Amino acid sequence: MGRKVFISDCEGPISINDNAFELAGIFIEDGEKFFTILSKYDDILVDEVKREGYHAGGTLKLIVPFLKAYGATNRSIIDFSRENVLLLPGANDTMQFIDSIMPSFIVSTSYEQYIQALCDVIKFPFENTYSTNLDMDAYSINEEDKEKLMEFRNTVMENPDFEVIDKIFWDDIPEMEISKITEKIKPVGGEGKKEAVMDILDRFSFENSDVMYVGDSITDVEPLRFAKEHGGLAISFNGNEYAIKEAEIAIMADNTIITSVIADLFNRFGKDEVINFIKSYMDNTEDAINSYPVNKKLKEAIKQVNLPKIAIVTSENFEALVDESKTFRRLVRGELIGALG
């Protein structure tokens, strides 16, 4: 069996954070609600309007001038991120185990300050990550722009209409001096994540079918689709409808041990063995765990946690999986973060 490569989103499959959402809540007045409105706007731009040049995860670019207006700095973002890394149970062991058996990478829309903090916690090599570069201190903000941005926040909160938000972000803010802070921000989401996956494959001479990609949201649509279309393994982990639509396998779990199990089987035996294991697991979970060549330590560990639900995604079970996974997603990550696209 040839070399395989493990690539995962961060927030969702590894951590329960939504760092940008949390930063908005800390720095911006009523910031969690404001971020949620912008996230829904982002989903519409990507999924319905399909605006040229705009990619999933753009909320992390849209929110930056407002973070600046309310006083966020590089130092404060770093400090907050380091103090608030919340891992999914088992994630530390999972990432260390998978990194020990196969080349492993994190591809995340999150700001790199958060990814650095997470890597420090789980002892994962930061050089094996892709994330959104953010330099809050690169530009200053004048009082006029600060006041305008606070007024725009009020307007959005009072009238979260698409046309209102669209005018603010595409007509008004680009005319302001502070708009320069966003010019170099390129969120690693959607097509950006696919480009990161392709860069990994090219740099390390993997075949397209060698990739196992794990994601959970609209920012993972393109890399999940890429993995599925090229014979790799496309996995939704507590995903929403966007992720499940593009995934071949849907996992609902409150622990990451199953990610370790699937990665190990994929690395040693290939995709067909993983699919056979999952089909057996769907029929008789305990028998599948005992009868398949699951790593001995993982076999014992998975028996100590709530057994995850795993399913092969089909047109027949898609709607039911979406409902179940979205419900589970909210339970694991919280109602507000779980509802984000």
C-alpha positions in Angstrom: 0.0 0.0 0.0 1.4 3.4 -1.0 1.9 6.4 1.2 -1.2 8.2 2.4 -1.6 11.7 3.8 -4.0 13.0 6.5 -5.4 16.5 6.1 -7.9 18.0 8.5 -9.8 21.2 9.2 -9.2 22.4 12.7 -12.3 23.9 14.2 -14.8 21.1 14.4 -12.8 17.9 13.8 -10.0 18.9 16.3 -11.3 21.7 18.5 -14.7 22.9 19.4 -13.7 26.6 19.1 -14.8 29.1 16.5 -11.9 31.5 17.3 -13.1 34.4 15.1 -16.6 34.1 16.5 -15.1 34.1 20.0 -12.8 37.1 19.2 -15.8 39.1 17.9 -17.7 38.3 21.2 -14.8 39.5 23.3 -13.9 42.7 21.4 -17.1 43.9 19.6 -20.2 45.1 21.3 -22.8 42.2 21.0 -20.1 40.7 18.8 -21.4 37.1 18.7 -24.7 38.1 17.2 -22.9 40.5 14.8 -20.5 37.7 13.7 -23.4 35.3 13.2 -25.2 37.8 10.9 -22.0 38.2 8.8 -21.5 34.4 8.7 -25.0 34.0 7.2 -24.2 36.8 4.7 -21.0 34.9 3.8 -23.0 31.7 3.3 -25.4 33.5 0.9 -22.5 35.1 -1.1 -20.9 31.6 -1.6 -23.9 29.3 -1.9 -26.6 31.5 -3.6 -25.1 34.6 -5.1 -21.8 32.8 -6.0 -20.0 36.2 -6.2 -16.9 36.0 -8.4 -13.7 36.0 -6.5 -15.4 35.5 -3.1 -14.8 32.3 -1.2 -16.2 30.6 1.9 -14.7 31.9 5.1 -14.8 35.5 4.0 -16.3 36.4 7.3 -12.8 36.4 8.8 -11.9 39.2 6.4 -15.1 41.1 6.8 -14.8 41.2 10.6 -11.3 42.6 10.8 -12.0 46.3 10.5 -14.5 46.0 13.3 -12.0 44.1 15.5 -9.6 47.0 14.8 -12.2 49.6 15.6 -12.9 48.0 19.0 -9.2 47.8 19.9 -8.0 44.3 19.1 -4.3 44.0 18.6 -1.9 41.2 17.6 -0.9 40.7 21.2 -4.5 40.6 22.5 -5.5 38.1 19.9 -2.5 35.9 20.6 -3.2 36.0 24.4 -6.9 35.3 24.0 -6.2 32.4 21.6 -3.6 30.8 23.9 -5.9 31.0 26.9 -9.0 29.6 25.1 -8.0 26.5 23.0 -10.8 24.0 23.6 -10.1 20.6 22.2 -12.6 17.9 21.3 -12.0 14.9 23.7 -9.3 12.7 22.3 -8.0 15.3 19.8 -4.5 15.5 21.4 -4.0 11.8 21.3 -5.5 11.5 17.8 -3.3 14.2 16.2 -0.1 12.8 17.8 -1.0 9.2 16.8 -1.9 10.1 13.2 1.2 12.3 12.8 3.3 9.3 14.0 2.0 7.0 11.4 1.6 9.2 8.3 2.3 12.7 7.0 -0.4 15.0 8.7 -1.5 18.5 8.0 -4.0 21.0 9.4 -5.7 23.3 6.8 -7.8 25.9 8.5 -9.6 29.1 7.8 -8.8 30.2 11.4 -6.3 33.0 12.0 -2.8 31.8 12.3 -2.5 33.1 15.8 -5.1 30.6 16.9 -3.5 27.8 14.9 -0.1 28.5 16.5 -1.7 28.4 19.9 -3.4 25.1 19.1 -0.2 23.6 17.8 1.5 24.5 21.0 -1.2 22.7 23.0 -1.2 19.5 21.0 2.5 19.5 20.1 1.8 19.5 16.4 4.3 21.0 13.9 3.1 24.5 13.0 5.0 24.2 9.7 2.5 21.5 8.7 -0.4 23.9 8.9 -2.2 26.4 6.5 -4.2 29.2 8.0 -5.3 32.8 7.5 -2.6 35.4 8.0 -3.6 38.4 10.1 -1.6 41.4 11.1 -3.8 43.7 13.2 -0.9 46.1 13.9 0.0 46.7 10.2 -2.3 49.7 10.0 -3.6 52.3 12.4 -7.2 53.5 12.5 -8.4 57.1 12.6 -11.3 58.3 14.8 -13.5 59.0 11.8 -13.2 55.4 10.5 -13.7 54.0 14.0 -16.9 55.9 14.5 -18.2 54.9 11.0 -17.5 51.3 11.7 -19.4 51.4 15.0 -22.3 53.0 13.2 -22.2 50.3 10.5 -22.3 47.7 13.3 -25.4 49.3 14.7 -27.0 49.4 11.2 -26.3 45.7 10.6 -27.7 44.8 14.0 -30.9 46.8 13.5 -31.4 45.8 9.9 -29.6 42.6 8.9 -30.9 42.7 5.3 -28.6 41.4 2.6 -28.7 44.6 0.5 -27.9 46.7 3.5 -24.9 44.5 4.5 -23.8 44.3 0.9 -23.6 48.1 0.5 -21.6 48.5 3.6 -19.0 45.9 2.7 -18.8 46.5 -1.1 -19.4 50.3 -1.3 -18.9 52.0 2.0 -16.0 50.3 3.7 -13.8 50.2 0.5 -13.8 54.0 0.5 -12.4 54.2 4.0 -8.7 54.4 5.0 -9.0 51.3 7.2 -10.0 49.1 4.3 -6.3 48.7 3.6 -6.0 46.4 6.6 -8.0 43.8 4.7 -6.2 44.0 1.3 -3.6 41.3 2.2 -6.0 39.0 4.1 -6.8 35.9 2.1 -8.9 33.6 4.2 -7.9 29.9 3.7 -11.5 28.7 3.0 -13.3 27.0 0.2 -11.1 27.2 -2.9 -8.2 28.3 -0.6 -8.4 25.0 1.3 -8.4 23.1 -2.0 -5.3 25.0 -3.1 -3.6 24.1 0.2 -4.5 20.4 -0.3 -3.1 20.5 -3.8 0.1 22.2 -2.6 0.6 19.5 0.0 0.2 16.8 -2.7 2.6 18.5 -5.0 5.2 19.3 -2.4 5.4 15.8 -1.1 4.6 13.9 -4.3 1.4 12.3 -3.2 -1.2 11.0 -5.6 -4.6 12.7 -5.5 -6.2 9.4 -4.2 -3.8 9.3 -1.3 -5.6 12.1 0.7 -7.9 11.6 3.6 -9.6 14.9 4.2 -11.8 15.7 7.3 -14.0 18.7 7.4 -17.3 20.0 8.8 -18.5 23.2 7.2 -19.0 25.3 4.0 -15.3 26.2 4.0 -14.5 22.4 3.5 -16.7 21.9 0.4 -14.0 22.2 -2.2 -11.4 20.0 -0.5 -14.0 17.4 0.4 -15.2 17.4 -3.2 -11.6 17.1 -4.5 -10.9 14.1 -2.3 -14.1 12.3 -3.2 -13.8 13.0 -7.0 -10.2 11.7 -7.0 -10.6 8.5 -5.1 -9.5 9.8 -1.7 -11.4 9.7 1.5 -13.8 12.6 2.1 -15.1 12.7 5.7 -17.6 15.0 7.4 -17.0 15.1 11.1 -20.1 16.5 12.9 -20.7 18.4 9.7 -23.4 20.6 8.5 -25.4 20.2 5.2 -22.5 21.8 3.2 -19.9 19.3 4.4 -22.2 16.2 4.3 -23.2 17.0 0.7 -19.6 16.6 -0.4 -18.5 13.9 1.9 -18.5 10.1 1.3 -18.6 9.3 5.0 -20.4 11.1 7.8 -19.2 10.8 11.4 -21.2 12.0 14.5 -19.0 11.7 17.6 -18.1 13.5 20.8 -14.6 12.0 20.7 -11.9 11.8 18.0 -10.8 8.2 18.5 -12.8 7.1 15.4 -10.7 9.5 13.3 -7.6 7.7 14.5 -9.2 4.3 13.7 -10.1 5.3 10.1 -6.8 7.1 9.4 -4.9 3.9 10.6 -7.0 1.6 8.4 -6.7 4.0 5.4 -2.9 4.2 5.8 -2.3 0.5 6.2 -5.0 -1.0 3.9 -6.5 1.8 1.7 -9.9 3.2 1.0 -11.7 -0.1 0.2 -10.9 -1.5 3.6 -12.2 1.6 5.3 -15.5 1.4 3.4 -15.8 -2.3 4.2 -15.2 -1.5 7.9 -17.8 1.2 7.9 -20.4 -0.9 6.2 -19.7 -3.7 8.8 -19.8 -1.0 11.6 -23.3 0.1 10.4 -24.6 -3.5 10.6 -22.9 -4.5 13.8 -20.7 -2.0 15.6 -19.1 -4.3 18.2 -18.4 -7.0 15.7 -16.8 -4.6 13.3 -14.5 -3.3 16.0 -13.5 -6.8 17.1 -13.2 -8.5 13.7 -11.4 -5.8 11.6 -7.6 -5.2 11.9 -8.1 -2.1 14.1 -5.0 -1.0 16.0 -5.0 -2.9 19.4 -4.7 0.2 21.5 -7.4 2.0 19.5 -9.6 -1.0 19.8 -9.5 -0.8 23.5 -9.8 3.0 23.7 -12.9 3.2 21.5 -14.7 0.8 23.8 -14.2 3.3 26.6 -16.1 6.2 25.0 -19.5 6.8 23.5 -19.5 4.9 20.2 -19.8 7.3 17.3 -22.4 7.0 14.5 -20.8 6.5 11.1 -22.6 6.2 7.8 -21.9 6.1 4.1 -23.6 9.1 2.6 -26.2 8.3 0.0 -29.0 10.2 -1.7 -31.4 8.2 0.3 -30.0 9.0 3.8 -28.7 12.5 3.1 -31.5 14.5 4.6 -31.7 12.3 7.7 -27.9 12.5 8.2 -28.0 16.3 7.8 -30.6 16.6 10.5 -28.9 14.2 12.9 -25.4 15.6 12.3 -26.5 19.2 12.7 -28.2 18.3 16.0 -25.1 16.5 17.2 -22.9 19.4 16.0 -24.8 21.8 18.3 -24.6 19.4 21.2 -20.8 19.1 20.9 -19.9 22.7 19.9 -22.7 24.7 21.5 -25.8 26.1 20.0 -24.3 29.3 18.6 -21.1 28.0 17.1 -22.8 24.8 16.0 -25.3 26.9 13.9 -22.6 28.7 12.0 -22.1 27.7 8.3 
